[in-house]
Amino acid sequence: MSSEPCWTSHTDRSLAPCSCTPDRWASPLADVNKDALSTTYTRYTLPALASTPTASYIRVRPDWLDAASPSAKHVVYLEYRARGWGDAGLPNSYDSKVVVHRVTVSGPDYDLKLYGDTRNELVSWAGLGEGTDLPDYGLYVRAVGK
């Protein structure tokens, strides 16, 4: 696990988290694809991303979308970011938030290890008690706490 904070500067947001595509150094708590979406509601408990290299994020592979859709070429990550560990310098605006970002992949199986990592794109974030709509994927994410 990297001990360096992972931040990038965006023109519309200062010091936005880039998340370093955790597939490179951690393992997912859940891999969401069309088979995993058989229910309308699923609750996951995410630890702070920087606190553990195992089961620390949710990876969404939107294989339910039409292959011609630009969104079908993304891997979407849901991570809980909290100040501490490798995120010790996390700004207040991202502390205790679920951060959503995506990476574009070129292969049909969404495997970044095979097809390489491309630029992360911050999509949205939600604090406890908040939600974020992800219409490109037909998903809604709500951060509910314990």
C-alpha positions in Angstrom: 0.0 0.0 0.0 1.3 3.4 -0.9 2.1 5.7 2.0 1.9 8.8 -0.2 -1.4 10.7 -0.3 -3.0 10.5 -3.8 -4.3 13.8 -4.9 -4.6 15.5 -8.2 -5.5 19.1 -9.1 -8.6 19.6 -11.2 -9.7 22.9 -12.8 -13.1 22.8 -11.1 -12.1 21.4 -7.7 -8.9 21.9 -5.8 -7.1 18.8 -4.4 -9.7 16.3 -5.6 -8.9 12.6 -4.7 -7.7 10.6 -7.6 -7.8 7.3 -5.7 -4.8 5.7 -7.5 -7.0 3.0 -9.0 -7.0 0.5 -6.1 -6.8 -2.5 -8.4 -3.1 -1.9 -8.4 -2.6 -2.3 -4.6 -5.8 -3.6 -2.9 -8.6 -6.0 -3.4 -12.3 -5.2 -3.7 -15.0 -5.9 -1.0 -17.4 -6.5 -3.9 -17.3 -6.8 -7.7 -20.6 -5.5 -9.0 -21.8 -6.7 -12.5 -25.1 -7.7 -14.0 -25.1 -10.9 -12.0 -24.7 -9.1 -8.7 -27.6 -6.7 -9.5 -30.3 -9.3 -9.1 -31.7 -7.4 -6.1 -32.8 -3.7 -6.1 -30.9 -2.9 -2.9 -27.6 -4.1 -1.6 -25.8 -2.7 1.5 -22.0 -2.8 1.8 -19.9 -1.8 4.8 -16.7 -0.1 3.5 -13.6 0.5 5.7 -11.5 3.6 5.0 -9.7 2.9 1.8 -6.2 3.7 3.1 -6.7 1.6 6.3 -6.4 -1.9 4.7 -5.3 -3.4 1.4 -8.1 -6.0 1.5 -11.8 -5.6 0.9 -11.5 -1.9 0.9 -13.6 -0.7 -2.1 -16.4 -1.7 -4.5 -15.5 -2.2 -8.2 -18.4 -1.8 -10.6 -18.1 -3.4 -14.1 -21.2 -2.2 -15.9 -21.7 -5.2 -18.2 -25.4 -4.6 -18.2 -25.0 -1.6 -20.5 -25.1 -1.7 -24.3 -21.6 -2.4 -25.5 -21.8 0.7 -27.8 -22.4 3.0 -24.8 -19.4 5.1 -23.8 -20.2 4.3 -20.1 -19.8 0.5 -20.9 -16.1 1.2 -21.3 -15.6 2.2 -17.6 -14.7 0.5 -14.4 -16.3 2.5 -11.6 -14.9 2.5 -8.0 -16.7 3.3 -4.8 -14.4 4.1 -1.9 -14.9 5.4 1.6 -12.2 8.0 2.3 -11.4 9.1 5.9 -8.5 11.0 7.3 -5.7 8.8 8.6 -3.3 6.1 7.4 -2.3 7.0 3.8 -5.0 9.7 3.7 -3.6 11.6 6.7 -3.6 14.8 4.6 -7.1 14.4 3.3 -8.9 17.8 3.1 -12.0 18.3 5.2 -14.1 18.4 2.1 -13.4 14.7 1.4 -13.1 13.4 4.9 -15.7 10.7 5.7 -17.1 10.6 2.2 -17.9 7.9 -0.3 -15.9 8.9 -3.4 -16.9 7.7 -6.9 -14.4 7.7 -9.7 -14.0 5.8 -13.0 -11.3 4.6 -15.3 -11.8 3.9 -19.0 -10.6 0.4 -20.1 -10.1 -0.9 -23.6 -10.8 -4.6 -23.0 -14.1 -6.5 -22.9 -13.5 -8.0 -19.5 -12.7 -4.8 -17.6 -9.4 -6.1 -16.3 -7.0 -3.2 -15.7 -4.2 -5.6 -15.0 -4.5 -6.9 -18.6 -5.3 -3.6 -20.4 -3.4 -1.1 -18.3 -4.5 1.8 -16.2 -5.8 5.0 -17.7 -6.6 8.4 -16.2 -8.9 8.4 -13.2 -11.9 10.7 -13.5 -13.7 11.9 -10.3 -17.4 11.4 -10.8 -19.1 12.3 -7.5 -19.0 11.9 -3.8 -21.5 11.6 -0.9 -21.1 12.3 2.8 -23.0 10.3 5.5 -26.7 10.6 5.0 -26.3 11.8 1.4 -26.6 10.0 -1.9 -25.4 10.4 -5.4 -27.1 9.5 -8.7 -25.1 7.8 -11.3 -27.5 7.9 -14.3 -24.8 6.8 -16.9 -24.9 3.4 -15.1 -28.4 3.3 -13.8 -27.2 3.3 -10.2 -27.8 5.4 -7.0 -25.3 5.3 -4.2 -26.2 6.3 -0.6 -23.8 6.7 2.3 -25.8 5.7 5.3 -23.2 5.1 8.1 -23.4 2.3 10.6 
